[in-house]
Amino acid sequence: MGLQSFEHSLERMVEGVFSRGSRSSIRPVELGRRVLREMDDHRSVDVKGRRIVPNVFAVRLSARDHAAFADIDEALNTELCETAREYARAEGYLFMGPVQVEMVVDNALKPGRFSITSRMKESGGGVGAGALVLPSGERITLGQQVFTIGRLPECSIPVNDANVSRRHAEVRPAGSAFALVDLGSTNGTKVNGVRIEGERVLVDGDIVSVGSIHMRFEAS
């Protein structure tokens, strides 16, 4: 897709949410563009030929700009993380762990100036945590138990769709991650538009599709 063509959707994604602006002269879309450039500039290829990009970003701001973003900090953080996930999906990039963005005060910076540093950080060991975000915006928090997806009312995530099997798929803990498993459904289970065979370990930002229902996986 390329960075330049992706910036149009970035404008809609970020600026639409923050159209009221803030007390800073820095536009949120500028931060989004720099996050995407960090991904492009610091991508690497692993032994399997996969393109790995940074997943942890530190946005360095003057104390004045940091305070100016305080009222929208949480929403801005969410939008920047989602922008990074969308760009990774479009470019075929992979993250080593959850996407994180942190706003940091840098007293060496003048108001209106900012810098962004990035790094790759693997998911920690132990039992993982995550969530499935439903089309309604509802978040289903994942933990150590198995979550079933299907048409049956007793499923953990019941789905009212004729193209979904009674017990369609399930999400299981897999060490520090989560795995999506198709349960022999008639119409299959997809991740990012591709039908899975057997088990698929989910990564931050993956889109899980059963029937016409699309859910976003978020690692944390």
CORFENJO-V771890 format. One record per residue. SS is DSSP state (2 for helix, 1 for strand, 0 for the rest). PHI is phi in degrees with one decimal (999 if undefined). Layout:
# CORFENJO-V771890
ss=SS phi=PHI
ss=SS phi=PHI
This chain:
# CORFENJO-V771890
ss=0 phi=999
ss=0 phi=86.7
ss=2 phi=-63.4
ss=2 phi=-62.0
ss=2 phi=-70.8
ss=2 phi=-74.6
ss=2 phi=-65.1
ss=2 phi=-64.9
ss=2 phi=-70.2
ss=2 phi=-62.5
ss=2 phi=-57.8
ss=2 phi=-67.5
ss=2 phi=-67.8
ss=2 phi=-93.8
ss=2 phi=-66.8
ss=0 phi=-60.9
ss=0 phi=-73.8
ss=0 phi=-113.6
ss=0 phi=-62.7
ss=0 phi=-73.4
ss=0 phi=77.0
ss=0 phi=-142.6
ss=0 phi=-83.5
ss=0 phi=-98.1
ss=0 phi=-80.4
ss=0 phi=-82.2
ss=0 phi=-84.1
ss=2 phi=-53.4
ss=2 phi=-64.9
ss=2 phi=-64.1
ss=2 phi=-64.7
ss=2 phi=-60.8
ss=2 phi=-60.5
ss=2 phi=-69.0
ss=2 phi=-61.6
ss=2 phi=-65.5
ss=2 phi=-67.4
ss=2 phi=-59.8
ss=2 phi=-64.2
ss=2 phi=-64.9
ss=2 phi=-72.7
ss=0 phi=-118.4
ss=0 phi=-73.7
ss=1 phi=-141.2
ss=1 phi=-115.3
ss=0 phi=-86.4
ss=0 phi=-66.2
ss=0 phi=-93.2
ss=0 phi=82.7
ss=0 phi=-84.0
ss=1 phi=-91.1
ss=1 phi=-100.8
ss=0 phi=-128.0
ss=0 phi=-58.0
ss=0 phi=-125.5
ss=1 phi=-121.2
ss=1 phi=-126.0
ss=1 phi=-110.9
ss=1 phi=-95.1
ss=1 phi=-97.3
ss=1 phi=-132.0
ss=0 phi=-66.7
ss=2 phi=-59.0
ss=2 phi=-66.9
ss=2 phi=-69.1
ss=2 phi=-60.4
ss=2 phi=-67.7
ss=2 phi=-66.3
ss=0 phi=-89.5
ss=2 phi=-57.3
ss=2 phi=-68.5
ss=2 phi=-117.3
ss=2 phi=-56.7
ss=2 phi=-65.9
ss=2 phi=-66.1
ss=2 phi=-64.5
ss=2 phi=-59.1
ss=2 phi=-61.0
ss=2 phi=-67.4
ss=2 phi=-66.3
ss=2 phi=-63.0
ss=2 phi=-67.0
ss=2 phi=-60.8
ss=2 phi=-62.8
ss=2 phi=-64.3
ss=2 phi=-62.2
ss=2 phi=-67.0
ss=2 phi=-61.6
ss=2 phi=-62.3
ss=2 phi=-67.2
ss=2 phi=-96.2
ss=0 phi=75.4
ss=1 phi=-85.7
ss=1 phi=-124.8
ss=0 phi=-102.3
ss=0 phi=-83.5
ss=0 phi=-162.3
ss=0 phi=-61.2
ss=0 phi=-78.3
ss=1 phi=-134.1
ss=1 phi=-128.2
ss=1 phi=-127.5
ss=1 phi=-89.5
ss=1 phi=-125.1
ss=1 phi=-79.0
ss=0 phi=-125.9
ss=0 phi=-68.8
ss=0 phi=-82.5
ss=0 phi=-92.3
ss=0 phi=-85.6
ss=0 phi=-54.2
ss=0 phi=91.0
ss=0 phi=-113.6
ss=1 phi=-152.0
ss=1 phi=-140.9
ss=1 phi=-131.1
ss=1 phi=-115.3
ss=1 phi=-141.4
ss=1 phi=-155.8
ss=0 phi=-98.4
ss=0 phi=-135.0
ss=0 phi=-75.7
ss=0 phi=-63.2
ss=0 phi=-70.8
ss=0 phi=-77.1
ss=0 phi=83.6
ss=0 phi=-71.5
ss=0 phi=-80.0
ss=0 phi=-137.0
ss=1 phi=-175.0
ss=1 phi=-152.7
ss=1 phi=-106.5
ss=1 phi=-98.4
ss=0 phi=-79.4
ss=0 phi=-56.4
ss=0 phi=-74.4
ss=0 phi=97.3
ss=0 phi=-65.6
ss=1 phi=-106.6
ss=1 phi=-100.9
ss=1 phi=-75.2
ss=1 phi=-96.3
ss=0 phi=-147.4
ss=0 phi=-80.9
ss=0 phi=-83.1
ss=0 phi=-87.5
ss=1 phi=-108.6
ss=1 phi=-98.7
ss=1 phi=-123.2
ss=1 phi=175.6
ss=0 phi=-80.0
ss=0 phi=-66.4
ss=0 phi=-59.3
ss=0 phi=-81.6
ss=0 phi=-64.1
ss=0 phi=-59.2
ss=1 phi=-125.1
ss=1 phi=-72.3
ss=0 phi=-124.2
ss=0 phi=-91.0
ss=0 phi=-149.1
ss=0 phi=-62.8
ss=0 phi=-85.5
ss=0 phi=-102.4
ss=0 phi=-72.0
ss=0 phi=-58.8
ss=0 phi=-121.0
ss=0 phi=-88.8
ss=1 phi=-155.0
ss=1 phi=-147.2
ss=1 phi=-112.2
ss=1 phi=-116.9
ss=1 phi=-65.9
ss=1 phi=-135.5
ss=0 phi=69.2
ss=0 phi=-92.5
ss=1 phi=-126.3
ss=1 phi=-132.4
ss=1 phi=-117.0
ss=1 phi=-97.2
ss=1 phi=-126.7
ss=1 phi=-79.6
ss=0 phi=-98.3
ss=0 phi=73.4
ss=0 phi=-64.3
ss=0 phi=-66.7
ss=0 phi=-103.6
ss=0 phi=81.6
ss=1 phi=-122.6
ss=1 phi=-118.5
ss=1 phi=-124.8
ss=0 phi=54.4
ss=0 phi=85.2
ss=1 phi=-112.3
ss=1 phi=-67.0
ss=0 phi=-90.9
ss=0 phi=-117.4
ss=0 phi=75.1
ss=1 phi=-112.3
ss=1 phi=-137.6
ss=1 phi=-74.0
ss=0 phi=-85.9
ss=0 phi=-120.6
ss=0 phi=-52.7
ss=0 phi=94.2
ss=0 phi=-59.8
ss=1 phi=-103.8
ss=1 phi=-96.3
ss=1 phi=-122.7
ss=1 phi=-128.4
ss=0 phi=59.3
ss=0 phi=-98.3
ss=1 phi=-97.4
ss=1 phi=-119.3
ss=1 phi=-124.5
ss=1 phi=-99.9
ss=1 phi=-89.9
ss=1 phi=-123.9
ss=1 phi=-85.7
ss=0 phi=-151.3
